[in-house]
Amino acid sequence: MDLQLQNKNVLITGGSKGIGKAIAASFIQEGANVGIAARGEEALQDAQSKLENVRTYTADLTNESDRVALIEKFIKDFGSIDILIN
């Protein structure tokens, strides 16, 4: 299925496990540029090893400075956020 997501920049919070990880895999399959964020570094590394072409970001979204840093890092890496999945 072509959802016309080629080269769209997608940031997924809670993306290291479960539904978030499955969503990331689907966007990657559609050709999107995907970044996943989560609190646990180990879970992020595990997800990165199983997903192709994904960037990972360690962030605790209950912390305002982590939220700001996450957005800044993602935009630095990809240029913009086209789709945000929380």
C-alpha positions as CSV (number, residue, x, y, z in Angstrom):
1,M,0.0,0.0,0.0
2,D,1.4,3.4,-0.9
3,L,0.3,6.0,1.7
4,Q,2.6,8.7,0.1
5,L,4.7,8.8,3.2
6,Q,8.0,8.6,1.3
7,N,10.5,11.0,3.0
8,K,8.0,12.3,5.6
9,N,9.7,12.9,8.9
10,V,8.0,11.0,11.7
11,L,8.6,11.2,15.4
12,I,7.1,8.5,17.6
13,T,7.2,8.8,21.4
14,G,7.0,5.5,23.3
15,G,8.4,3.9,20.2
16,S,10.7,1.4,21.7
17,K,8.1,-1.3,22.4
18,G,4.6,-2.6,21.6
19,I,2.3,-0.4,19.6
20,G,4.8,2.4,19.2
21,K,7.5,0.0,17.8
22,A,4.9,-1.5,15.4
23,I,3.8,2.0,14.2
24,A,7.5,2.8,13.6
25,A,8.0,-0.4,11.5
26,S,4.9,0.5,9.4
27,F,6.1,4.0,8.7
28,I,9.6,2.7,7.8
29,Q,8.0,0.3,5.4
30,E,6.2,3.2,3.7
31,G,9.6,5.0,3.2
32,A,9.3,7.6,6.0
33,N,12.2,8.9,8.0
34,V,11.5,7.7,11.5
35,G,12.7,8.6,15.0
36,I,11.6,6.9,18.1
37,A,11.8,8.3,21.6
38,A,11.6,6.5,25.0
39,R,13.0,6.7,28.5
40,G,14.8,3.4,28.4
41,E,18.1,3.3,26.6
42,E,18.3,-0.5,26.5
43,A,14.8,-0.8,25.0
44,L,15.7,1.8,22.4
45,Q,18.9,-0.1,21.4
46,D,16.9,-3.3,21.1
47,A,14.3,-1.6,18.9
48,Q,17.0,0.0,16.8
49,S,18.6,-3.4,16.2
50,K,15.3,-4.8,14.9
51,L,14.1,-1.8,12.8
52,E,16.0,-0.6,9.8
53,N,16.9,3.1,9.3
54,V,15.5,4.4,12.6
55,R,17.0,7.0,14.9
56,T,16.6,6.8,18.6
57,Y,16.2,9.5,21.2
58,T,16.3,9.0,25.0
59,A,13.8,11.3,26.6
60,D,11.5,11.4,29.6
61,L,8.5,13.3,28.3
62,T,7.4,14.2,31.8
63,N,10.4,16.5,32.0
64,E,10.1,19.8,30.0
65,S,13.8,20.1,29.3
66,D,13.8,16.6,27.8
67,R,10.8,17.4,25.6
68,V,12.5,20.6,24.3
69,A,15.8,18.8,23.7
70,L,14.0,15.9,21.9
71,I,12.3,18.3,19.4
72,E,15.5,20.2,18.9
73,K,17.5,17.1,18.2
74,F,14.9,15.6,15.8
75,I,14.6,18.8,13.8
76,K,18.4,19.1,13.7
77,D,18.6,15.5,12.3
78,F,15.6,15.6,9.9
79,G,14.9,19.3,9.3
80,S,11.2,19.2,10.4
81,I,8.5,17.1,12.0
82,D,5.8,16.2,9.5
83,I,4.0,13.6,11.7
84,L,4.1,13.3,15.5
85,I,2.7,10.2,17.2
86,N,2.3,10.4,21.0
